[in-house]
Amino acid sequence: MSPPSAASRASDASAATIASVVDAVADAMPWARTALAELVAFRSVADPARLPVADCEAAADWVANALRATGFDEVALLDTPDGTRSVYGFLPGPPDSPTVLLYAHYDVQPPLDEAAWHSPPFELTERADGRWYGRGTADCKGGVLMHLLALRALRATTGVPVNVKVIVEGSEEQATGGLERYAKDHPELLRADTVVIADTGNVRAGLPTVVASLRGAVLARIEVRTLRGDLHSGQFGGAAPDALAALIRALASLHDESGATVIDGLPNTGQWNGSPYDEEAFRHDAQVLDDVSLIGAGEISDRLWARPSVTVMGIDCPAVNGATPAVQARARAMVCLRIPAGTTAGTAGELLTAHLRSHVPWGARVAVEVVGHGQPFTADTGTAAHAAMARAMETAYDGERLRVAGLGGSIPLCSALAELYPQAEILLTGLGEPEARVHAVNESVDPGELRRMAAAEALFLLFSAEGVRGGEAQLEATVVRTASARATPKASEPTALGCSGNASRVETAPST
């Protein structure tokens, strides 16, 4: 007997079916907590200069085994050109069903100052506020769990009604482009009708959001040299050119008096046409100190989502402790430039390089190297997939209407997928709401957000099977409240077993 078609499965969807899916997500939350704790424990920073590669490889193995445990028969570890590994899985649905690609990444940002964490950064910790703390809990190991929860819920209830591809990247935070190049070399691998990128977040916990715009990014290293060696500041200071002072002058030229980013030739007057961002809410979210002014001009949403911004990520110079009174011969810095849609990363990198070169004073020798980049991205929010996601999110969030926002960060794979598959509908969701503090110390995830977003994704897959056509009247106004009233699991609640075992590594693309 052949399996039911996607259309017949979708037409059977009812309020009871939807409630059962939402409940199944809630029932799996104890398992999710244990699984996320296992994944967070890997110190998977994809920079061998900082942490051993072994943890990244172990995290990739964990993801591969988690996919197998979720029913994926086709699972592969992909060696990408930047020397890292991505994890691919394919789970077939009914014969005539659409294909949905689910994306997340298992690599994380460095923990920064571990002493500033209130709990160990690579140990999942539930604190008094109910949030789960640890590096990657929101960005983006939580996104991996979001996908797994959604698929487990569907397998436990209706079955998975679409073909599902999963790709979990191993170097997103480094912007080294490994997965983008791999995808371009194997263009059929990630082909899908719809792509869900679980690497953004709601504008606030409890307010469902899709992101319509991402800024691109350029990472550049600048080095300034003025002397053959450091000199005694009493003997030579006042005439000998200080490389650190020259570097500071060049970096200061990247902002005007208001703090707005000013790079020669780069436009900085864009305007955002989506949901606004209240200034007081932003001050709260950003934890700006009292009486400290915000930088730039115009609406907050303009500054964050429609204009460039530059950040000095780090400076190599003597530490304060142990510093000596010397004129510095050499200094260098790493700079991150965020760019809105309308400017390519290549053009922005050239402009940034030229600007820095021209603003280093005293004829100092300067070298600028672009070490990473990602293109900006704009999503079409008028598609059938966005309509299905809106309905799914509003259902999972008790009728709360969908917001459309921008994101100042970058996800390099988005533009690569849009270029490879121009007909694919790309949606941006995730767990990185403001309280998550992604990329900062004390990163965390709201388990209620994880539950609701996983439920929304499961319902989205269910609705996608009907192509946002069949069963419209039956599903349109359904709002499920059953699971939202359930408590998220505490540390003392029983948990399911995690994933173990090994997955094979491949260097060529698996079949699609």
N, C-alpha and C positions, 0 to 999 in steps of 0.2 A: 504493500500500500504506500503510495507516494505521500510525502509530507504536505500539509496544507499550504496553499499559496500565501504570499505576503498579504494580498488583498483580503483573503478570507480570514486570516488571523487578525488583521486590523479591524475588520468589521465586527469581530466578536468582542472588541474592547468595550467595557462598561464601567460604570462607577465602581462596582464590586471588584472588577479586574484591576482597576487603577489603585484602589485601596489596598488590594493584596500585594501589589508591587511595592507601594510605599511602606507597608508594614514589614515586608521582607527586608527592605533596607534597614529599618530600625532594628529588626531582630539580629541583623548581622553586625551591628555596631560593636559589641564586645570583641568579635573577631577582628574588626577593623583596628581597634585600639592596639591589640597585640601585634597585628601585622605591621602597623605603622611604627611601633616601637622597634621591631626587628629591622625595618628599613632605615629608620633614623640612626640606628646604632652604627651604620657604615659611615666612615668619615670620607664620603665620596666627593671630595673636592678634585676636580679634573685638572689639577696642576701639580705635576710631579715635583716641582720645586718647593711645594708647600707640604704635601702629604703623599704617602706611598700610593702607587697605582693599584696595589692589591685591594684596597677597600673599594675602589671603583669597580674592579673586576668582580668582587664579591657581591656588590650591589646589583650589577647586571645579572649575575647568576640568580640572585634572589628574585628579581623581576621575572626572569624567564621561567623559573619554577612556579611563581605565583600565577602566571598565565596558564601553565600546564594544569595547575590545580583548579583553574576556573574553566577548564574544558577545551583549551586550545590544543589541538593536535599538532599544528604547524607553528613552531617556535624556533627562532634563530637569533644568535648573537652576531651582529654585523660589525666587522672591523672597518671603521670609517677612515678616510684619508688623513685625519688629524691625529691618528693613533689612539683614539678612544673607541668604545663600543656602544652601539645602540641595540635595543632589544625589539624584535619584530614578532608579531603573532597574527595569525589569521584564523577566524572562527566562522565557518560558513553558516548562512541562514537558509531560508527556503529558496528554491530555485529562481524565482522571479523577483527576489527582494533587492532593494538598493544596497549599496555598500557605504558604510560609515567608517571613517578613520578617526581613531581616538589618540590624541597626543598628550604626552607629559614628559618630564625629564627627571632622572634620578640623581644627577650631579647637583651639587649645592655650592653656595658661596662659602668662603672661609668663615669660621666663627668669629673672627676679629678678636677682641679682647676677651678671652675666656673668663677672666676674673670678673668681668662686668656682668656675666650671666648669673641669674639667681639660682640656676640649676644647671647641671652639666649639659652643654649644647648637643651632645650626641647621645643623650639619654632622655627618652620621652618622659616628661614629668607633668602630671596633672596638678595644678595649683588651686588655691582656694577659689579663684574666679571661675573655675570649671574648664579653663582652656588647657590644651595640651601643648607643652613647650618643647622645643628642640629645633635644631637647624634642619630645615627642609620640611617641617610639618605642614607649612602652607605652600612653600616654593621649592620643589614641586613634588616632593614625595607624597604629600597629601593628595595631589592630583592623580598620582598613580592609584592610590587607594580609592579615590572617587570613581575612577573607571572600573576597578575591580568590584566595588560594592554594587554599582549599577548592574553589571553583568551577572553577578551572583544572584541578585534579586530577580532578574528576569529568568535565569535558569531555574530558580526555585519556584517560579509561578507560571508565567505564560510561555517560557522558552524565549530564546533570543530571536526576534522577528526579522532581523536584517543581517546581511553579511557584515562582520566586524573585523577591521584591521586595527591593530594597536602598534604604535611606535613610541618607544620610551628612549629619549636621547641621553647620551652620556657626557655631553660637553656644552650644553646650552649656555651656561653661565660664563664660559670662556670666550664665546663668540669666535671660535676658530673655524666654523663652517664645515665641520666634518660631515654631518648628516646631510646638509644641503648639497654638498658635492656628491655624496653617495647617491642621493635621490636622483640627481641629474644624470648620473652614470647608469642608473637602473630605473628608468622612468615609469615602468609599469608597477613597480613595487608598491608605491603608496597611492596609486590611482584610486579615487573614491568619488562618490556622488556628493558626499558631505564630509566635512572635516570639523571635529570639535577639539579645540586647543584649550586644555585645562591648565592655563598658566597665567590667568589674570585674576579677577575677583570682583565681588560686588562693591558698589560705592559705599556701602555700610552693611554690617551684619544684619540680615533680615530683609534687605532690600534687593531683590533679584535684579541682576544686571548683565547685559551683554556689552562687550567692548567693541566699538566701531572703528577705532583708530589707534595705531601704535606708532610711536616715534621710532625712527631708526637710531643706530648708534655707531659711533666711530671711536675706537680706542687708539690713542696715540702716545708714544713715548718720546719725550724731548730730553736731550742731553746738552748741557752747556759747558764749555771748557774755556778757561782764560789763562791758565798758568801751567807750567810743567809740574808743579807740585805745590802743596799748601805752604803758606808763608806766615811768619810771625806778624801778628797784626800791629804790634808796637813798632816794629822795624820797617814794615812795608805798607801798613794800612793807611789809606788816604790817597794813595797813588796807584797801588796795584789793583787791578780789576777783580772784584769778588764774583766768582761764578754763581754762587747762591743768590747774591743780590741781583745779578743779571737775570737769573731764572725767575725770581719773584717779580721783577718788572715785567717780564714777558707774560707771565701768568695773569698778572693784574690787568693787562691790556685786554683780556677776554671779557671783561665786564665794564659797563659804564658806571657813572656815579650812582645810579639807582639800583645797580646790581643786575640789570638786564644783560643778556649775552650779546656781545658785539664782536662779530668776526667779519673782517673785510670781505664784502661781496656776498655774504649770507643773509637772506631776508629774515627779519624778526618782527613782522607786523601781522602775522596770521591771526585769524579769528575762528573760534570754535562755535559750531552751529548746533551742538547737541545739548544735553542736560547741563545746567550751570553747576558750579561748585561754590557754595557759600564761603565767604572769607573767614568767618568765625569758625565754621566747621573745619576748614583747612588748618587754621591755627591750632585747633584742638588735635586734629589727626596728626599733624606734623610735630606736635609738642613744642611749638615755638615759645621761647621764654617771654615772660611779661615785658612789655616796653621795647622788645626787639622788633624792628620793622621787617616786613616781607620785602623781597627784592623784585625788581622789574616793575612793569606798569600794565594796566589793562585788567580784564577779568582774570580771575584765578584759572578758569578753564582755558583761556587763551594761552596763559603762560605755561601751563602744564602740558597741553595737548596739541596746540597749534603753532608753537614757536620753538626755536632751538634753545637748548640750555647746556651749559658746560660746567663740569665739575672736576676739580683737581682730586684725583683718587689717592695719590700718595706722592711723597717727595723723598728721595734719597739724599740725606744730608746728615751731619753729625747729630746724634741724640743730645738732648739737653744734659742728661746725666753723663758726665765724662767729657763734655765739650771743652775744647781748649781755645784760647784767644788766637785764632788763625784766620787768615784770608783763604777762602776755599778756592781750590783750583778747578773743581768739577762738581756739578750737581745735576740731578735729573729728576723728572717727574712723569707720572702717568696721568693722562687727561681723558675724560669721557665726554664726548659731544653727542647730545641727543638731537635728532633732527625730525621735523614733522614731514608729513606726506607732501610731495611736490619737489623734494630735493633728494637726489640719490646719495647713497653713502660714499660713492666714489668722488663725486663733486665736492661733498662736504669735507672729505678727507684732504683733498687738494687745497681747498680754501683754508682749512685749519693749519695745514702745514705751511702754506705761504704766509699766513698771518703771524704764526709764531716766529718764523724765520725773520720777518721784517720788523718784529718788535723786540728782538733781543738787542740790548744796547751795547755800545762800546766796541763794536766790531768783534764781539765774542764769537767763537766758533760754536755752531749749533748744528745738531743732527736731530731730525724728526722722523720717526718711523711709525706708520700705521700698522698696528699689530692685530687688529680685529675690527670687524664691522658687521652691521646688519641693516637691511633696508627697511624703511618705513612701510607701513601697511594700512590700507583702508578697506573695511569690509562693507559689502552691500547688505544693508539691514532690511531690504524690501523683498527678501526671497521667501520661498516656501519653507525652507529650513528654519529661518528666523521666526516665522509664524508658529511653527511647531514648537520651537524652543520657548517662545513667549508663553504659549499655552501650558507647556510642561512646567515652566518655572512658576507661573501664577498658581498652578495646581499645588505644587510642592510647598509654596510659600503662602498657602491659605488665602489666595485671591489677591495678594499684593501685586500691583501692576509692575510690569517690566520697565527698567530704566535702560537707557542707552548712554554710554559714557565713553570717554577716551582713556588712554593709558599712556603715561609719559615714558614707560619702559619699552623694551624691544624684545621681540621673539623672532630671531633671524629666519626660522624655517617658514614663517607665514608667507613671506614674499616669494620664497622659492616654490612653495606649493601653488601659490596663485599663478605663477609663471608656467609651471609644469602642467597644471590642470585648470585652465581658465574657466571651465564650466562648473567646477566644484564650488559648492557653497561652504564658506568658512565661517565658523562661529567661535568666539573667544569668551570663555567662562573661566571659573576657577575659585580658589579659596583665599586669595590674597587681599581681603578687605583691610581697611586701614589699621585696625587693631592687631593685625597679624605681624606687623613690623618686619616684613620680608627684607632681607639683606642687612638687617641690623641685629644687635644683640637681643636676646630674649624673644626671638621669633616664636610664633605660636599659631595654632589653628583652633577655631571654635568648633567643637565637635557637632554642635547643632547645625553649623554651616555645612560641614562635611556630610551629615545625614541628609539635609535638604537638597544640597547640590547633587548628591548621588541619586536621590529619588528623582530629581528633575531630569538628570541624564537618562535614567532608565525609562521614564515616561517619554522623553524625546525620542528614544529609539523605538518605542512602541508606536508613537504618533508618526514617526518617519515611515514606518512600514505601510501606512495608508496614504502616503504621499500628500498629506494635508488635504485629502479630498474625501475618501470614504469615511463614514461615521462622523462627519463634521458636526452635525446637529447634536448627536449623542454626547460628544466629548467636549464641545465648546465651553460649556459653563461649569464643568465638573470641578469642584474644589474639594480636595481631600483633607480632612482635619484629623483623621485617626492617628497617623504617625506623629504629627507635629505636637501632639499632647504628651507623647511618651518622653520619659527622661532619658538623657544620654547616659551611657554606662559609666560607672565609677570604677576606680582602680580595683576594688574588692570583688567586682562581679566576675563570674566565670568567663573564660575566654577560649576561643577555638585555637587549634594548633596552627602554627605558622607554616611556612613553606620550607622544604629542604630538598636536597638532591642536587644533581648537576644538569646543565644544559649544554648541548654541543655548540661549538663556535664555528661559524662559517665565514668565508671571505667573499662569497658570491651571493647574489640575491636569491632568496628562496622563490618558489613558484608563487604566483598570485592566483 
